[in-house]
Amino acid sequence: QVQLVESGGGLVQPGGSLRLSCAASGFTLNYYAIGWFRQAPGKAREGVSCISSSYSDGRTDQVDSVKGRFTISRDDAKNTVYLQMNSLKPEDTAVYYCAARRAPFSLCVLSPSFYDYWGQGTQVTVSS
């Protein structure tokens, strides 16, 4: 059974950091492009960051609002992708989701429609 499970969310003060994890089971992430998305109440799901498969160049991309603050990485030995979030702002508050699509080539897409598998999400709240 293909499954993605996010963890690491929580409540953090502005300027703080969190590291989200996306653990895969039922398949190997090596051949998959991975995306992180977020959705705040009343807003559309937004692409935050993505990374191409390990069998390509491992390219990454981020939405402009998180560049310089968020970093995506993958640990294929642990079948896990991470999103390190630093200098968090109240506007980063949302449910964060990871998503996967088998794509063993250099492709990193921030559009939700590209991905086939989704996790259940983890809440991130940035507030003082």
Secondary structure as UniProt FT lines:
FT   STRAND          3..7
FT   STRAND          10..12
FT   TURN            14..15
FT   STRAND          18..25
FT   HELIX           29..31
FT   STRAND          32..39
FT   TURN            41..42
FT   STRAND          46..51
FT   TURN            54..57
FT   STRAND          60..62
FT   HELIX           64..66
FT   TURN            67..69
FT   STRAND          70..75
FT   TURN            76..79
FT   STRAND          80..85
FT   HELIX           90..92
FT   STRAND          94..102
FT   HELIX           112..114
FT   STRAND          117..118
FT   STRAND          122..126
//
